[in-house]
Amino acid sequence: MPSTTIKKWCDKVFWKSLSSPFFDDYPYTALLIKNVRLPDSDPEATWNVVCDNGVVSAVEQLESSVLASSPRGCNEIDARGGIMIPSLCHSHIHLDKCFILDRCGDLQMGDFAEAMHLTGIAKAAFPTEKASLLERGRKLIRNSLACGVTAIRAHVEVDELAKFSALDVAVQLQQEFKDTCHVQIAVFAQEALFRNPTDAEPGPNWNFIIRALEREPSIEVVGSAPYVEPSIEQAKKNIAMILELASRFSLHADFHLDYNLNPNSEPLVYEVISQAQKLPEYWLLVPETQALGPDREESDIPKLNLDPDPIHRRITIGHATRLQLFTPSQWKDLVQAIGDLPITFVGLPHSDMYMQGRDSADTPLGAPRSTLRVPQLAKNYGLEVAMSVNNVQNAFTPQGSVDPLSLCSFGVAVFQAATKEDVEILMKSVTLTSKLAMGYPPSQLPRALHPRLGDPADFVILHGTQTLRDAVFNPSYDRTTIKRGIVVSRRTSHTSFRYHDVIKEDQPNHWMSIWYHRLTLPWWWYAFLPVTWPYVVYRLLVLGRPETRQKAGWVVEEEEE
């Protein structure tokens, strides 16, 4: 079978089987995670954690655990001392615009205007390239799962250029990965809703948003980028219309807002607060015991896109780089203005740092640290600030990976945050706080980084990493992702052996190591060449011994699969 045929089979069949895998026939109802380290505990202690029916049912220190062996019918994982944290979350990522940098050519300016122009050209081809949309979106979700992500707010653009192509693909991927990852679809208006500064009414892009919400009940979020409107008045109308639309269709709202570092620009976050306060019955937080109230019936709740928990709709504000110019007193005023409104901020360091502050390039210190200071805002003002990846390999963010933990490592330097409290805040910003920004109700959120009874069994084990500090400073590549108590992804590195550059005179087996290195073949070739089977046995039983490798003078290199 030619290698191209095998590759096509892997892409179409094998990976598809992984994206909606063996879980329908999965024989286990419980999962025992043995010998695992946990955050906020003795770094020398290891634990047993049992997950049953999608939640944590037992947490016991290994030395005192009564679970000498796994319960009958229980799957088992030996974490071998690796640390387990809540699963990761993309609270702000563009599903449709990922991995399109190769279509943009060499960037000339690298600024926002060029990114909008190049992305607009790419978007215009989306309706005729749904296969590419599907392939890129699947790659994004699959790679995210491997990193430990089990929840994604996926922004998809609906407008005159893209039509409904990105939305249709997002719905398909949502179904495809429903057993492994929560793909929350956010219909997003990146383009202006008003065409001209003098327009009193929105144009066709607004109509596309309305039609999308009417045709697709799986949408959970509606959002926009008010800063692209032709005038400040139209930007404020944009905010009012999106919030009204969210309340009408029972959705979360997500604004990409205040994306500048101009001290003379009006912070539009206050417009969001003002407009949300005009809809108190929808946006103001209500205790769970007062879910509907004595005089309110279920029929009063909008039926379209109805969520079983209507009291936890949230407003998410992404970017908000303009707020970096706030003084301490202005931050306190903002916190007071927010009050009981369910507003969560999401900083996007990779995008914000790349795009903002270009006017300061010739100043002594260069561009500022133009992204929300997550640890400082949490400690000083009690603000809920998540971090997310935003874009992957496009003109808005050409650099970076899909791994949310890379934001934590980056944040240590950007925010100069390495204390124990800082480490916990950074980790929460890509796990618990990010899920809060997505609108997860308290019943579906862990109460802490350390698992407790009744918590959702959504975790990622970092193999080879033993402390929360190391998980933030230098997280390991090898990971196991768990969703609802079921292993949905395992990512491992493999070791290859290569002949040392310096050949010693007394080395007896150097010819064998050279022969081995030069004739290494893809694994599947051996299945079709029986003549190589004795060599495979020799390779496993003889060459695989550490003493043989050391005697032969080989060096070990870690490579990603």
N, C-alpha and C positions, 0 to 999 in steps of 0.2 A: 504494500500500500504506500503510495508516494507520501512524502512528508507534508505536502500542501493539503492533501486529502485528510490526513490525520489532524492537521491544524484546524481545518474547517469543521471536522467532527467534534473536536474539543470545544470550539467556539459555540457551535450550534446545539450540541447534545450534552457534553460533559459539564460545561459551566452552567448551562441551563438547569441541569439536574442539581447543581449545587445551590443555585439561587432559590429554588423552591424544592429543597432536598428531600432526604429520606424521612422527613418528620411525620408524614401521614402514616407511615408504617413503623414509626419509632417504637420499640418494644418497652421502653422504660417510662415510668410515670414519676420517677424521682431521680435526683442526682446527688451523689456524695462527692464533695470536693475535699480531698484529704491534704493534710500537710501544707496548708496555705497560710501565708502571713496576711495580716489585716492592718489597715490604717488605724491610727490612734490606739495602738496596743503595743505591748512590749515587743521590740523588734526581734528579740530572740525567740519569742513564743510562736508556735504554729497551731493552726486550728483545723477543725473539721466543720464544714458547713453543709447542711442538707437542704436541698431545694425540692419542694413537692408541690405539684399542681401550679407551678409558676411563681411560687413565693418561697421565702426562706422559712423553713420549719424548725431548724435547730442550728445553733452556733455553740460549739464546745471546744475548749482548749484541748489540744491533742493529748497531753499527758493525762488529763482527767476525763477524757471522752469515754463514754460507755459504748461507743460504736467501734468495737474491736474489728468488725468486718462490715462491709456494706450491707444494708438491708436487702432482703430478697426482692428481686425485680428492680434493683436500683443500679443505674449506671454509675461509674466511678472514675474520678480524675485524681491523679496524684500530682499536685502542683509543685512538689519537690522544693518547697520553701519560697516559691515565687509569691509576690504580693497580688492580692485581688482587690480591685477597685470597682466602683459602679461603672457600668458601660458608658462609653463616650457618646457625644451628641454633636451633630451639626445643627445648630439653631439658626443658621443663616448660610445657605449655600445655593449657588445657581446650577441647577441640574442641566439646563439646556445650553449654557455657554461654556461648559467645561471642555478642555482639551481641543481648543480651536486655534491655538497659537500658530500652528503650522499653516493655517490659512491666511494669516495676517502678514506674512513676510517679515522682513526686518523692520522693527519699529524705528520711526524717524525721530519723533519727539518723546514718545512715551507718556504723553499727558492725557488728561481725561477726554479732551475733544477728539484726539486721534483714536482713543479706545472706543468711543461712541461711534465714530465713523466706521472703523474696521468691523466692529461687532454688528453694526447695522447691515453691512454688506453680507456678512455671514448669515445673519438672521433671515435675510430675504430669500436665501436658498433653503431654509428649513422645511417649507411645505413640500419641496420635491426631494428632500433628503431625510426622510423619516428613518430609514435604515441606519444612517449615520447618527441621528439623534438617539436612537435606541441603543446602538453599540456604545456610544460615549457615556450615556446615562447609566447603562449597565456596568460599565467599567468603573465609574465613580462610586456606585453603591457597593460593588464587589470589593474594590480596594478599601473602601471605608469599613466594611464589615471585617476585613482582615486586620484592620487597625484596632478594632474594638468598638466601632460605632453601631448602635442598634436603633437610633432615632435620628431622623433627618427632616428638617424643614426645607423642602425643595422648592425654590423659587422658579417658576416657569412664566415666560413672558407671553402675553396674549395681546396682539395689536395688529395694525395693518400689514406689517412686514411678516411676522411669524404666523399670523392667523391662529388656528387652534392646534397647529402641529406639535408644539412642545407640550401642550396640555394633554393631547391624546397619548403621547409617548409616556408622560408621567403617570397617567392612569394605568397604562399597561404595566409599567415597572412597579407601581404600587401593588398591583395584584401579584406580580411575579415574585416579589420579595416579601409578601405579607407574613410569611412564617418566620422570617429571619430579621426583618428590619421594619420599623414603623416609618414609612415614607409619607410625610404630611405635606400635601400639595398646597402651595401658596401661589395663587394667581397674582401676577405682579405686573404693574404698569411701569416699565422702565422709561418708555417714551412719554412725552408730554400729553396730557389729556386735552389741552387747549392748543390750537395750532398757532394763533396769532395773539399778540398782546392785547388787541382790542376785542377779542372774542368774549362774548358774555356767556356762551354756552359751550360745553365740551364738544369735541369732534368725534370722529369715527373710533378712535382708540377706546373711548369711554363705552361706546356701544359694544365693542368686542368684549370688554370686561363683563358687562351686564349679561350678554349672551352666554359667556362661559359659565357664569354662576347658575344660569337657568338650565343649562344643558347637562351639567356635571355635578351630581350631589356629593361626590367624594371630596370636593374641595373643602378645606378647613380654614383657609386663611386668604384674606384679600389685602393687597399692599400696593404701594406706589413710591415714587421718588419725587416728591414735590419740588425739589431743587432744580429739576429740568424744565419747569414751566417757564413761559416767556416773561412773566411778571410775578412780583411778590404777592399781589392780590390773587392771582390765579393759583399760586402755590397754596395759599390759605383755603381757597375753594376746593382744591384737590383734597386737602386734609379733611374738610367737612364732608365731602362727598364719600370718601372712602370709609369714614367712621359711620356714616348713615347707612352705607351699603353693608358694612359688617353687622350692624344691629338688625337690619332688615333680613339678612340671610343667616343670622346666627353664626357668625364667623369671628375668628381672631383678626386683629388688624396688625399690619407690619409696615412701618415707614422707614425708608432709607432717607435719612434726614440730616440737615445741618452739616452737609459734607463740604466744609470749607474751613479755612483758618483766617477769615476776614473779620477783624474786630468791629467793622462798621455794619456787618450784616446782622439782621434781626434773627435771634435764635427762635426757630419755628417750633421748638419743643413746647413753648408756652401756648402756641395755637392748638397743638394737639391736646394739651391739658384743658384749655378753654372749651374746645368743641366736645371733648369727652364728658365734661361736667354738665353739658346740656342734655346728656342721655344717662342720667344717674341710675335709672332702673336697669340699664344694661351693663354699664361699665363699673359702677361702684361695687366694691367687694361686699359680698353678703355671707354671713356665717353659714356653714353647711346645715345647721339645724333650722335655718330659715329659707330653705331651698326655694320653695314657691310662695310661702306665706299663706295665711289662713284664707285669704280672699282671692287667691290666684290659682287658676286651674291649669292643667297641662295644655289645654287648648289655646291658652294665651301665648304660648311659646311658638315662634315661627317653625313651620314644619320642614322647610327645605334645609338640608344640611344640619338636621337636628342632632345634637350631641346629647347623650344621656346625662351629662353633667353640665347644665346650662349656666352655672354660676361661676365658672372659672375661665371666662373669656379674658384674653389678655391683649394689651397693646405693647408691641415690641418696637423699639427704636434702634436701628442699626447705624453704624458709623458715628454720628454725632460728634465729629471732630471739632466743630465750632465750640463745643462746651469745654474743650481743653483750655480755652482762654478765660474761663470763669475764675474769679477770686474766691477765697473761702466763704465770704459772705454771700456771694452769688450762688454757690453750691447749696448753702443752707436755705436760701430763698427758694431754690428749685425743689429741694426735698419737701419743704413746707407746702409748696404749690401742688405737688403731686398728691400729697395726703394719702387717701385710701384708694386712689386709682391704681389698677393693676398694671403698672408700667414697668417694663424690664428693658435695660439697655444691653446692646450687644456690640462689643468692640471687635474690630476686624483688623488686627495688627498688620498682617501681611499686605493687605490692600491699602489701608490707611497710611502706613509708613512709606509705601512705594509711591502713592499718588499725591499726597498732600505735602505742602511746604516747599514746593519747587521755587517759589519766589525768593526763598531764603538761601538759595544755593551759593550765593557769593558773600554771604555774611560770615563773620569769623567762625561761628559754630555750625554753619550749614543748616540744613532742614531740621526743624524741631521734632521731638517725639510726638508725632501727631496722631495719637490713638488714645482712647480712654484708658486712664490709669486704673486698672482693675483693682489691685490690692488697696491703693490709697482711698479710692472712692468707697470701697466696702468698709474699710476700717474707720475712716473719718466721718462718713456721712450715712452709712448704713444702706447705700444704694445697691440694688441687685444688678450686677454687671456680668454678663457672660462674655465669652470669646468664641469666635467661630472662624472658619477658613474663608468663606465668601466665594472666591473664584479660584479655579485651578487651571493654570496654563491657558490664560487668554490675555488680551491686551490690557485688561484692568489689573490683573495680577499674574504676571508671567512666571513668577517664582513660587516655590513652596509645594508641599505635598498635601494629601488629604488627611494626614494624621493630626487630630486635634492636640495630641500631646506635644507636637512640635511648637505649638503656640505657647505652651507653658514654659518650655525651655527658652524660647525667644523672649518671653515675658520676664524671665528672671533678669536678663540684661537690660531690656528696655525700661522696666519699672524699677530696676535696682532692688529687687524683692527676693530675698533668700532666707528670711527668717521662717521659723516653724509656722507662724500664722500666715505669712505670705504664701508658703507652699500649699497650705490647705485651701486658701482662697483661690489660688490659681487652678488647683485641681478641681475644685467645685465649679469653676467658671466654664469648664468643658464637659462637666458631667451634670451635677444636680441643678446648678443655676441655668445651664443651657436648656435642660428639659423644662424648667420653670418658664423660660422665655418662650418655649414652644406651646405653653398652655397646659402642661400636664397638671392635673389636679393633685392635691396633697395625697389622696388615696393611692395614686400611682407613682409617687415619688418617695425614694428612701429618705429617712430622716437625718442621715449622716453618711459619711464616707464608709464608716464601719457598718457591716450588715447587721440588721436586727430582725427579730421574729416578725413575720408578716410583710417584710419588705419585698418588692418585686425582685425576682431572681434574674436580674439583668446585670451581668458582670463582664469584666475582662481580666484575665490573669496575665500578668507580665512575667514570663518565665526568665529567671536569672536576675530579676530586680527584687530586692528584699525590703526596701523602705519606701515610704511615700516621697521622701526627699529625692531619692534616686529616680523615682518614677517621673518626677518633674524635671530634674536636672539632666538626666540621661536615660530615658526609657529604653527598655530592651526591644529588639525587633521581634523576638519569638513571643507570640500571644495566642491565647485561647479566648474566643468570644462566646458568651452564654446569653441566650435570650429566652426568658420564661423557663429557666431551668433546663434548657436544651443547648447542647453545644452546636453552634451554627457556623463556626469558622475556627480553623487552626492555621496559624502562620508560623513557619519555622525556617531557620537558616540551615544550610547543609555545609559540610566540610569537604573540601577537596584537597588532595595531596599533590604537591608539585616538587619536582626535583630541585634541590638547593642550587643556587647559582655557583657556589664554590664547591668543586669536587675534590674530595680528599683523596690522597694517593692510596691510603690503606682501606678505601671503601670498596667492599667486595661486590656489592649488588647494584652499582650505579647503572649498569646497562639495563637492568630490569625496570628500574624506576623511570628511565628515559622512555623505554618502550611503552610502559604503562601510560605515561603522560601523553605521548604523541598519538596513541591509538584509542583514547577515551572517546566513546561514541554515545549518542543519545540513548537513554535507557531502553527505548522500545525496539532498537535495532537488534538487541540481544535475543529478543523473543523470536525473531525471524531467522536467526543464524545459529542453529543448534551446534555448529562446530565451535562456537565461542562458549558454550555452557561450562566445559571444564575450567576455562579461564575464570569465569564468573565465580565458580566454587573456590578456586585458588585465591581469587581476589578477596572474597569474603572471609575465608578461613585462615589465610596466611598473611596476605598483605594488610588485612584489617587489624592485625595485632599491633598495639602501641609499640612493643619492643622491636617489631620488624620495621615499623616506620622510622623509629629513632635510629636504628642501626643503619638503615638505608640513607639517612641524612635528609629525609624529606622535611619540608616546613608545612605548617598548617595555615590555611587562609580561610576566613569566613566569607561566604558569598550568599547573597540573597537569592531565594528561589524565584 
